[in-house]
Each structure stands twice: as structure tokens, then as C-alpha cells.
Amino acid sequence: AQSVTQLDSQVPVFEEAPVELRCNYSSSVSVYLFWYVQYPNQGLQLLLKYLSGSTLVKGINGFEAEFNKSQTSFHLRKPSVHISDTAEYFCAVSVREWLKGGKLIFGQGTELSVKP
Amino acid sequence: GAVVSQHPSWVICKSGTSVKIECRSLDFQATTMFWYRQFPKQSLMLMATSNEGSKATYEQGVEKDKFLINHASLTLSTLTVTSAHPEDSSFYICSASPRIDRGYEQYFGPGTRLTVT
């Protein structure tokens, strides 16, 4: 069975500092990986996804993530955060048989709090 | 573009009553819609997937007679929680996909908080 673990439930960081939100997955088959962001009172928005190709994936709002198969990780990074990045971030995984149908398994979420 | 709305945003109901939650894709046709449940500080759990005009496919452990899903049109899906009990209190989120061959491209609604007293 597939599972996703987000290692940090809360990450406080000062504005303009770099940040890394950690995500590890477990799967016996090849995976496809996603990061979503949820701002207060809004629906989840896709930040970036890894389906194939380059393991370094760039997304919206200056975020990027690197797929590391050997470490079964897909950590999200941003070199310099803004107050507006304060939100909940979710990592999600899918596998080939689910991809077309859209089934996603989500992690528990990481609350990023950017302080001035 | 690609906006999904949910109504109501929050609802309180008494134990034993039923409550209906609507999910609408406002500016695209949704071939597939998904319903998730989220407990505080926990991940989104997929409850069911529905395609327009077809019966919903429920995930293991989800009671289909309790959580009735109707995907009546390409822009509307409803989730009815029947005979609700306090343990059904949760945050319910829907998402919609415009591509039948790319279900992973989902647009999420803002969620509905259900409290059963």
C-alpha cells in the first residue's frame, strides 16, 4: 500500500529565509508526486508535480521540489519565503493504476508560518 | 479559471437528520468529481470518485448507504450524509477534474465543515 508522511506538522520561519518542507513516501511501485497549497478558506491549489523526467521540478510561486527515489522523498523548497506563503502544504502520491482515475493519497499537511 | 465551489461552507445539524453538500465546477465541465474527508490536523482521505451519469466508486471502509453521492451533471455533484451522527462531524472537500484521461488534474473546492450535535 502507498503512504505519505510529512515529517513536520508546523514550520515557523522568518520572512526572506529559505524553507524546506519534508515529504517521504512508501510504495512498492513507481510513484507520481504532488505538492498542494491551501490558503485559509480556500481550496487546495497545485504547486507542482512530478510525473517523469527531470527529478527537479519547479512550480508556481518560486517553489521547487526534488524527487529522490533512493531516499523515497519529495521535499519542497523555496530559497526566500514571503509572508504570503503562510499556508498549509500537502504532499500527495499516486501510482500508475490510479493516475488516470485521479486517486491521490495525501500526507498530513505542514503548516508553514512566515513571520516578519 | 478552474473554480470549484461548495455549498454550504458550514452546516450544523442534529443527530439523526440528513444533510446535503453541493459541489459545483463553475467554469469547466467536470468529467470526474472526488469527495474527501479531513479530520483536524490529519490528511485528506478520499471517500469516493464519481463520473457524470455513473454510480460513484467508494473507497474501502466508506459506507455507501450513509454517504450518498450523486453526480447528476457535468458541473454538479452532491454528497448527502444520511442519518448523521456526531462522529460524522468533519471537513468535507470536493474536487473536480476536467480531463477523463488526467484525473490527477484536480481543482479543489474550499470545503464544508459539518457539525452534528
Interface residues (C-beta under 8 A of the other chain):
Chain A: V4 S9 Y32 F34 Y36 Q38 N41 Q42 G43 L44 Q45 L46 K49 F90 S94 W98 L99 K100 G101 G102 K103 L104 I105 F106 G107 Q108 G109
Chain B: V4 T32 F34 Y36 K41 Q42 S43 L44 M45 L46 T49 I93 S95 S97 I100 D101 R102 G103 Y104 E105 Q106 Y107 F108 G109 P110 G111
